[in-house]
Structure formats: C-alpha cells, structure tokens
C-alpha cells in the first residue's frame, strides 16, 4: 500500500472514531477503505483534459 494512501486511511478512521453522528462515521470508514484500496485520488492526479471536458459539457447544458 502506498504510504500516502495508508496515512489518509488512518486519518479517516480516526475521524470516524471521533464522529458522534453514525452516518458520517460510516462515510468516513468507507473513505478509509477506499483509501486503502488506492481508489481515492486528488484533483491534481487527474488528467486536466478530462476536467476541462466535463466543465465544458456542464456549461453547454449537456450531460455525458
């Protein structure tokens, strides 16, 4: 597992433990699981072309 994803997963799990709202805690646990699998990414890891294409289709009122 990538150290960045491992650190992210730990952070989400700690927040889930401290979260009093069970629905939010469940979401945080789900994010931790996805971080462990390497599914989560930041915007700067995404190809810029894809972001621009989605933004342009939204402005035109279309959907993909």
TIRO-2110 file (N, C-alpha, C; in Angstrom, 1 decimal):
// TIRO-2110
0.8, -1.2, 0.0, N, 1, A
0.0, 0.0, 0.0, CA, 1, A
0.9, 1.2, 0.0, C, 1, A
0.5, 2.2, -0.8, N, 2, A
1.2, 3.5, -0.8, CA, 2, A
1.1, 4.2, 0.5, C, 2, A
2.2, 4.8, 1.0, N, 3, A
2.3, 5.4, 2.3, CA, 3, A
1.3, 6.6, 2.3, C, 3, A
1.1, 7.3, 1.2, N, 4, A
0.1, 8.4, 1.2, CA, 4, A
-1.3, 7.9, 1.5, C, 4, A
-1.7, 6.8, 0.8, N, 5, A
-3.0, 6.2, 1.0, CA, 5, A
-3.2, 5.6, 2.4, C, 5, A
-2.1, 5.0, 2.9, N, 6, A
-2.1, 4.5, 4.3, CA, 6, A
-2.4, 5.6, 5.3, C, 6, A
-1.6, 6.7, 5.1, N, 7, A
-1.8, 7.8, 6.0, CA, 7, A
-3.2, 8.4, 5.9, C, 7, A
-3.7, 8.5, 4.7, N, 8, A
-5.1, 9.0, 4.5, CA, 8, A
-6.1, 8.1, 5.2, C, 8, A
-5.9, 6.8, 5.0, N, 9, A
-6.9, 5.8, 5.6, CA, 9, A
-6.8, 6.0, 7.2, C, 9, A
-5.7, 6.1, 7.8, N, 10, A
-5.6, 6.3, 9.2, CA, 10, A
-6.3, 7.5, 9.7, C, 10, A
-6.1, 8.6, 8.9, N, 11, A
-6.8, 9.9, 9.3, CA, 11, A
-8.3, 9.7, 9.2, C, 11, A
-8.8, 9.1, 8.2, N, 12, A
-10.3, 8.9, 8.1, CA, 12, A
-10.8, 8.0, 9.2, C, 12, A
-10.1, 6.9, 9.5, N, 13, A
-10.5, 6.1, 10.6, CA, 13, A
-10.5, 6.8, 12.0, C, 13, A
-9.5, 7.6, 12.2, N, 14, A
-9.5, 8.4, 13.5, CA, 14, A
-10.7, 9.3, 13.5, C, 14, A
-11.0, 10.0, 12.4, N, 15, A
-12.1, 10.9, 12.4, CA, 15, A
-13.4, 10.1, 12.6, C, 15, A
-13.5, 8.9, 12.0, N, 16, A
-14.7, 8.1, 12.2, CA, 16, A
-15.0, 7.8, 13.6, C, 16, A
-13.9, 7.4, 14.3, N, 17, A
-14.0, 7.1, 15.7, CA, 17, A
-14.5, 8.3, 16.6, C, 17, A
-14.0, 9.5, 16.2, N, 18, A
-14.4, 10.7, 17.0, CA, 18, A
-15.7, 11.2, 16.6, C, 18, A
-16.3, 10.8, 15.5, N, 19, A
-17.5, 11.4, 15.0, CA, 19, A
-18.7, 10.8, 15.7, C, 19, A
-19.5, 11.7, 16.3, N, 20, A
-20.7, 11.3, 17.1, CA, 20, A
-21.9, 10.8, 16.1, C, 20, A
-22.0, 11.4, 15.0, N, 21, A
-23.0, 11.0, 14.0, CA, 21, A
-22.7, 9.7, 13.3, C, 21, A
-23.5, 8.7, 13.5, N, 22, A
-23.1, 7.4, 12.9, CA, 22, A
-23.1, 7.4, 11.4, C, 22, A
-24.0, 8.2, 10.8, N, 23, A
-24.0, 8.2, 9.3, CA, 23, A
-22.7, 8.8, 8.8, C, 23, A
-22.2, 9.9, 9.4, N, 24, A
-20.9, 10.5, 9.0, CA, 24, A
-19.8, 9.6, 9.3, C, 24, A
-19.8, 8.9, 10.4, N, 25, A
-18.8, 7.9, 10.8, CA, 25, A
-18.7, 6.8, 9.8, C, 25, A
-19.9, 6.3, 9.3, N, 26, A
-19.9, 5.2, 8.3, CA, 26, A
-19.3, 5.7, 7.0, C, 26, A
-19.6, 7.0, 6.6, N, 27, A
-19.0, 7.5, 5.4, CA, 27, A
-17.5, 7.6, 5.5, C, 27, A
-17.0, 8.1, 6.7, N, 28, A
-15.5, 8.2, 6.9, CA, 28, A
-14.9, 6.8, 6.9, C, 28, A
-15.5, 5.8, 7.4, N, 29, A
-15.0, 4.4, 7.4, CA, 29, A
-14.9, 3.9, 5.9, C, 29, A
-15.9, 4.3, 5.1, N, 30, A
-15.9, 3.9, 3.7, CA, 30, A
-14.8, 4.6, 3.0, C, 30, A
-14.6, 5.9, 3.3, N, 31, A
-13.4, 6.6, 2.6, CA, 31, A
-12.1, 6.0, 3.0, C, 31, A
-12.0, 5.5, 4.3, N, 32, A
-10.8, 4.9, 4.7, CA, 32, A
-10.5, 3.6, 3.9, C, 32, A
-11.6, 2.8, 3.7, N, 33, A
-11.5, 1.5, 3.0, CA, 33, A
-11.0, 1.8, 1.5, C, 33, A
-11.6, 2.9, 0.9, N, 34, A
-11.3, 3.2, -0.4, CA, 34, A
-9.8, 3.7, -0.5, C, 34, A
-9.4, 4.4, 0.5, N, 35, A
-8.0, 4.9, 0.5, CA, 35, A
-7.1, 3.7, 0.6, C, 35, A
-7.4, 2.7, 1.4, N, 36, A
-6.6, 1.5, 1.5, CA, 36, A
-6.5, 0.8, 0.2, C, 36, A
-7.5, 0.8, -0.6, N, 37, A
-7.5, 0.1, -1.9, CA, 37, A
-6.9, 1.0, -3.0, C, 37, A
-6.6, 2.2, -2.7, N, 38, A
-6.0, 3.1, -3.7, CA, 38, A
-7.0, 3.7, -4.6, C, 38, A
-8.2, 3.7, -4.3, N, 39, A
-9.3, 4.2, -5.2, CA, 39, A
-9.3, 5.8, -5.1, C, 39, A
-9.1, 6.3, -4.0, N, 40, A
-9.2, 7.8, -3.9, CA, 40, A
-8.0, 8.5, -4.6, C, 40, A
-8.3, 9.6, -5.1, N, 41, A
-7.2, 10.4, -5.8, CA, 41, A
-7.6, 11.9, -5.6, C, 41, A
-6.6, 12.7, -5.7, N, 42, A
-6.8, 14.1, -5.6, CA, 42, A
-6.9, 14.7, -7.0, C, 42, A
-7.5, 15.9, -7.1, N, 43, A
-7.7, 16.5, -8.4, CA, 43, A
-6.4, 16.7, -9.2, C, 43, A
-5.3, 17.0, -8.5, N, 44, A
-4.1, 17.1, -9.3, CA, 44, A
-3.5, 15.8, -9.9, C, 44, A
-4.1, 14.7, -9.5, N, 45, A
-3.7, 13.4, -10.1, CA, 45, A
-4.5, 13.1, -11.3, C, 45, A
-5.6, 13.8, -11.5, N, 46, A
-6.5, 13.6, -12.7, CA, 46, A
-5.9, 14.3, -13.9, C, 46, A
-6.1, 13.7, -15.1, N, 47, A
-5.7, 14.4, -16.3, CA, 47, A
-6.5, 15.7, -16.5, C, 47, A
-5.8, 16.8, -16.8, N, 48, A
-6.5, 18.1, -16.9, CA, 48, A
-7.5, 18.1, -18.0, C, 48, A
-7.3, 17.3, -19.1, N, 49, A
-8.2, 17.3, -20.2, CA, 49, A
-9.6, 16.8, -19.8, C, 49, A
-9.6, 15.8, -19.0, N, 50, A
-10.9, 15.2, -18.5, CA, 50, A
-11.7, 16.3, -17.7, C, 50, A
-11.0, 17.0, -16.9, N, 51, A
-11.7, 18.0, -16.0, CA, 51, A
-12.3, 19.1, -16.9, C, 51, A
-11.5, 19.5, -17.9, N, 52, A
-11.9, 20.6, -18.8, CA, 52, A
-13.1, 20.1, -19.6, C, 52, A
-13.1, 18.9, -20.1, N, 53, A
-14.2, 18.4, -20.9, CA, 53, A
-15.5, 18.3, -20.1, C, 53, A
-15.4, 17.9, -18.9, N, 54, A
-16.6, 17.8, -18.0, CA, 54, A
-17.1, 19.2, -17.8, C, 54, A
-16.2, 20.2, -17.5, N, 55, A
-16.6, 21.5, -17.2, CA, 55, A
-17.3, 22.1, -18.4, C, 55, A
-16.8, 21.9, -19.6, N, 56, A
-17.4, 22.5, -20.8, CA, 56, A
-18.8, 21.9, -21.1, C, 56, A
-18.9, 20.6, -20.9, N, 57, A
-20.2, 20.0, -21.2, CA, 57, A
-21.3, 20.5, -20.2, C, 57, A
-20.9, 20.8, -19.0, N, 58, A
-21.8, 21.3, -18.0, CA, 58, A
-22.3, 22.7, -18.4, C, 58, A
-21.3, 23.5, -18.9, N, 59, A
-21.7, 24.9, -19.3, CA, 59, A
-22.7, 24.9, -20.5, C, 59, A
-22.5, 23.9, -21.4, N, 60, A
-23.4, 23.8, -22.5, CA, 60, A
-24.8, 23.2, -22.2, C, 60, A
-24.9, 22.7, -20.9, N, 61, A
-26.1, 22.1, -20.5, CA, 61, A
-26.3, 20.7, -20.9, C, 61, A
-25.2, 20.1, -21.4, N, 62, A
-25.3, 18.7, -21.8, CA, 62, A
-24.8, 17.8, -20.7, C, 62, A
-25.0, 16.5, -20.9, N, 63, A
-24.5, 15.6, -19.9, CA, 63, A
-23.8, 14.5, -20.6, C, 63, A
-22.9, 13.9, -19.9, N, 64, A
-22.1, 12.8, -20.6, CA, 64, A
-22.5, 11.5, -20.1, C, 64, A
END
